[in-house]
Amino acid sequence: MVFGRGNLTRAADKDVVLPNGPEDSISALRWSPLANRLAAASWDGKIYIYDTTNTTSTETVKGVAAITVGSPVLDCDFSKDGAIVAGAAADKKIHLMDLNTSQTVALEAHTSPVRAVRFVQVPSANAPIIASGSWDKTVRYWDMRQPQPIGALQLPERVYSMDASGPLLAAATADNHLHLVDLHGNPLQLFKSVKSPLTHQTSSISVCADGSRWAIGGIDGRSAAQVVHEKDKSLDNLQFKCHREPHPTKKNHTDVYAVNAVAYSPAHKDVLATAGSDCTYSVWDVRRRHRIRSFPKAAAPITALAFSPDGMALAYAVGYDWAKGYQHNTAAAERKIVLHQFAEALKK
């Protein structure tokens, strides 16, 4: 289906470019749940942390720290108290920094690159738990006080994307399946595995704040949103076209772009943002099935995005998306992180 179109962003909204940005493509953006801090994972081998308390201009945003990993960082996350940042890296490790002490530690995590990392809520555990998803076909759980994983979940294929919130962990794998885990039940067992509703490879996944829904984006310019429990028919297996546009010269021909990121708003589970290789991002109301906002094109693909905890800001990253291989990733390519601040709440 095609959603109804909304208006372009209003003039009262505001964009601020964050200072001293990464030197290579940004793979992930994550907000601290308790503070005005934003983490950015980059292919330049670093994780950047910003203080966004004062966002009146680029000059007022402060860089808090930069964690040097030394190999491409594919994902990042904050602990629930905002004190620790974790990064998933191509060197097969999870890299951690305590922002209060600046101490760093690396966990020898997997036998292949770590694609995703999340701090998760496991009520049966007596400590904060980290979940990591890897190309070695496992999701592993970590107590930061121990050097070895406290548990592992075997999957049929490589983890291409993973997210978690509330009781739900959701992982998209290379065989185009989605695997759901009940973290409040048995974190070491899948409670559901389904074939992706998208025909082509899943490129991104997001779980809403209460863990009742998940949404995915695909390489074919489509997204889908579904509820976890079948008795809730509110989305009714929603699928929609998003990052596509008519070809400028070929009649009846459509250019299709990958959906590089999807993100639910923590403030409202009906609000979903998508970002694509067409250099655009949009915000959607998945229940009412229409586009809330669309935005002008950036100078390069949007590679990552994330809503602030209150839903009043959306951070997005502009940069090379690797679609044409490493040889096209030049030093001259524009790379930046932008904070888009909404003038009013997207949902009332």
C-alpha positions in Angstrom: 0.0 0.0 0.0 1.0 3.7 -0.4 0.5 6.0 2.6 -1.2 9.4 2.2 1.2 12.3 2.1 1.7 14.9 4.7 3.1 18.3 4.5 6.7 19.3 4.4 8.4 20.2 7.6 7.2 23.4 9.2 9.4 26.5 9.4 9.2 26.5 13.2 11.1 23.2 13.3 14.9 23.5 13.7 17.9 21.6 12.4 21.3 21.7 14.2 24.4 20.0 12.8 26.4 18.3 15.6 30.1 19.4 15.8 33.2 17.4 15.1 31.4 14.5 13.4 32.7 11.1 12.4 35.2 10.8 9.6 33.3 7.9 7.9 29.8 6.7 7.6 27.6 6.5 10.7 26.1 3.1 11.2 23.9 3.7 14.2 22.5 6.5 16.5 21.2 5.9 20.0 19.9 8.2 22.8 20.6 7.9 26.5 17.2 7.1 28.2 17.9 9.4 31.1 20.1 12.2 29.9 20.4 14.5 26.9 23.1 12.5 25.3 23.4 10.9 21.9 25.9 8.2 20.8 27.0 7.7 17.2 28.7 4.5 16.0 31.0 5.0 12.9 32.9 3.1 10.4 35.9 5.2 11.3 36.4 3.0 14.3 35.0 5.3 17.0 31.9 5.9 19.0 31.0 9.6 19.5 29.0 10.8 22.5 27.3 14.3 22.5 25.7 16.4 25.1 22.5 17.9 23.5 21.3 19.8 26.6 21.8 23.1 24.7 21.0 22.8 21.0 20.4 26.4 20.0 23.3 26.1 17.5 26.1 23.8 16.4 28.5 25.7 18.7 26.4 25.0 21.9 26.4 21.2 21.4 29.2 19.6 23.3 31.2 16.4 22.6 31.4 14.4 25.8 33.7 11.6 24.7 35.0 9.5 21.8 35.6 5.9 22.3 38.4 4.6 20.0 37.7 1.0 19.0 40.0 0.7 16.0 37.7 -1.3 13.7 34.3 -0.3 12.2 31.6 0.1 14.9 28.3 -1.3 13.6 26.0 -0.5 16.5 25.8 1.2 19.9 23.6 1.6 22.9 23.4 3.2 26.4 22.7 1.4 29.7 19.4 2.1 31.3 21.0 4.6 33.7 22.9 6.3 30.9 26.2 5.7 32.5 27.7 3.1 30.1 28.0 3.1 26.4 28.4 -0.2 24.5 29.6 -0.6 20.9 29.3 -3.6 18.6 32.4 -3.9 16.4 33.8 -5.7 13.4 36.7 -6.9 15.5 34.3 -9.4 17.1 34.2 -7.5 20.4 31.8 -5.5 22.5 33.5 -2.2 23.6 32.3 -0.5 26.8 32.9 2.9 28.4 31.9 4.1 31.8 31.1 7.8 31.2 31.5 8.6 34.9 35.1 7.3 35.0 36.1 7.2 31.3 37.3 3.6 31.9 37.0 1.3 28.9 36.8 -2.5 28.6 36.4 -4.9 25.7 34.5 -8.2 25.9 35.8 -11.0 23.6 32.3 -11.5 22.4 31.9 -13.5 19.2 33.7 -15.5 16.5 32.5 -13.1 13.8 31.8 -9.4 13.7 29.2 -8.1 16.2 26.4 -6.6 14.2 24.1 -5.3 17.1 24.2 -4.6 20.8 21.4 -3.7 23.3 21.1 -3.3 27.0 18.1 -5.4 27.8 15.6 -5.9 30.7 15.9 -9.5 32.1 14.0 -9.5 35.4 15.5 -12.9 36.4 19.1 -11.4 36.3 20.6 -9.6 39.2 22.6 -7.1 37.1 22.3 -5.1 33.9 22.4 -7.4 30.9 23.8 -6.8 27.4 22.5 -8.7 24.4 24.7 -8.9 21.3 23.9 -10.3 17.9 26.6 -11.5 15.5 27.3 -12.8 12.1 28.3 -16.0 13.9 24.6 -16.8 14.1 24.2 -16.3 17.8 22.7 -13.8 20.3 24.7 -13.8 23.4 23.9 -12.3 26.9 26.5 -10.7 29.1 26.8 -9.7 32.7 29.5 -6.9 32.6 31.1 -8.3 35.7 32.0 -11.5 33.9 34.3 -12.0 30.9 32.3 -14.9 29.4 28.6 -14.8 28.2 26.0 -16.0 30.7 23.9 -17.5 28.0 23.6 -17.8 24.2 20.8 -18.3 21.7 21.6 -20.1 18.5 20.0 -18.8 15.3 19.7 -20.3 11.9 21.6 -17.5 10.1 23.7 -14.4 10.6 22.1 -11.5 12.5 21.6 -8.5 10.1 19.7 -6.3 12.5 18.5 -6.5 16.1 16.5 -4.3 18.6 15.0 -4.7 22.0 12.6 -2.9 24.3 10.6 -3.9 27.3 10.0 -7.7 27.1 10.8 -8.1 23.4 14.1 -8.8 21.6 13.7 -9.0 17.8 16.5 -10.2 15.4 16.4 -10.2 11.6 18.6 -12.8 10.0 20.2 -13.4 6.6 17.7 -16.0 5.7 15.0 -13.2 5.7 13.4 -14.4 8.9 12.5 -12.6 12.1 13.1 -14.2 15.5 11.3 -13.0 18.6 12.5 -13.5 22.2 10.5 -13.0 25.4 13.1 -11.4 27.7 10.7 -11.6 30.7 10.1 -15.3 30.1 12.9 -17.4 28.7 15.7 -15.3 27.0 17.4 -18.4 25.8 14.5 -19.6 23.7 12.7 -18.2 20.7 9.0 -17.9 21.2 8.3 -17.1 17.6 10.1 -17.2 14.2 8.4 -15.8 11.1 9.3 -15.3 7.5 9.8 -11.6 6.8 6.7 -10.0 5.3 9.1 -8.2 2.9 10.2 -10.1 -0.2 13.7 -8.9 -0.1 16.4 -8.7 2.6 15.6 -6.9 5.8 18.0 -4.0 6.4 16.8 -2.6 9.7 14.4 -3.3 12.6 12.9 -1.4 15.5 10.9 -2.4 18.6 8.4 0.0 20.1 8.9 1.2 23.7 6.5 -1.3 25.4 7.7 -4.2 23.2 4.2 -4.8 21.7 5.2 -4.1 18.1 8.1 -4.3 15.7 8.8 -2.7 12.4 11.3 -3.4 9.6 12.8 -1.8 6.5 14.0 -3.6 3.4 16.4 -3.1 0.6 13.5 -2.8 -1.8 12.1 0.5 -0.5 9.4 -1.1 1.6 8.7 -1.2 5.3 6.4 -3.3 7.4 5.0 -3.1 10.9 3.3 -5.8 12.9 2.1 -6.6 16.4 3.8 -9.3 18.6 0.6 -11.0 19.6 -1.8 -12.2 17.0 -4.9 -11.3 19.0 -4.0 -7.7 18.5 -5.1 -6.9 15.0 -4.4 -3.1 15.2 -1.8 -3.1 12.4 -3.2 -6.1 10.4 0.2 -7.0 8.8 0.9 -3.5 7.6 3.3 -3.2 4.6 4.0 0.0 2.7 6.2 1.5 0.0 8.3 4.4 1.2 11.8 5.2 -0.2 11.0 5.1 -3.9 10.6 7.8 -6.6 9.7 8.0 -10.3 12.6 7.8 -12.7 13.4 11.2 -14.1 13.4 10.1 -17.7 12.0 6.6 -18.0 8.2 6.5 -18.2 6.4 4.1 -15.8 9.8 3.3 -14.2 10.4 3.6 -10.4 13.8 3.9 -8.7 13.9 1.8 -5.6 16.1 2.7 -2.6 17.1 0.7 0.5 15.4 1.6 3.8 18.6 2.0 5.9 16.9 2.6 9.3 13.5 2.5 11.0 12.8 3.9 14.4 9.7 4.0 16.6 9.2 7.1 18.8 9.6 6.3 22.5 6.8 8.8 23.1 4.2 7.2 20.9 4.1 3.7 19.5 2.0 4.8 16.5 4.9 7.0 15.2 7.6 5.5 13.1 10.4 7.1 11.2 12.2 5.7 8.1 15.4 6.7 6.4 16.6 5.7 3.0 19.3 5.7 0.4 17.2 8.2 -1.6 18.6 10.8 0.8 15.3 11.3 2.6 13.6 10.5 5.9 9.9 10.5 6.8 7.7 10.1 9.8 4.6 7.9 9.6 1.5 7.2 11.7 1.2 3.4 11.3 -2.2 3.1 12.9 -3.9 5.7 10.8 -1.8 4.7 7.8 -0.5 8.1 6.6 2.7 10.1 6.4 2.9 12.7 9.2 5.9 14.5 7.8 8.2 14.3 4.8 11.5 16.3 4.6 13.6 17.8 1.8 16.4 15.7 0.4 19.8 15.6 2.0 23.1 15.7 0.1 23.7 12.0 0.6 21.9 8.9 1.9 20.5 8.8 5.4 22.3 5.9 7.1 20.8 6.1 10.6 18.2 7.8 12.7 16.8 7.8 16.3 14.1 9.6 18.2 14.9 11.4 21.4 13.3 9.9 24.5 10.5 12.5 24.6 9.9 12.2 20.8 10.5 15.9 20.3 13.8 15.5 18.3 15.0 13.1 15.7 18.8 12.6 15.1 19.7 11.5 11.6 23.1 10.7 9.9 24.0 11.8 6.4 26.8 9.8 4.6 27.8 7.1 2.2 25.7 3.9 2.4 28.1 1.5 0.8 25.6 0.6 -1.9 28.3 0.9 -4.6 31.2 -0.6 -2.8 34.2 0.8 -0.9 35.7 2.4 -4.0 32.9 5.0 -4.0 33.5 6.0 -0.4 35.7 9.0 -1.0 37.1 11.5 1.6 35.1 14.3 -0.1 31.7 12.6 0.6 29.6 14.6 3.1 29.2 13.1 6.5 27.3 14.7 9.3 24.9 14.1 12.2 21.8 16.4 12.3 19.4 17.0 15.1 15.9 17.8 13.9 13.9 19.4 16.6 10.1 19.4 16.2 8.2 22.6 17.1 5.3 20.5 18.5 4.6 16.9 19.5 3.9 14.7 16.5 1.0 13.0 18.4 -1.2 14.6 21.0 
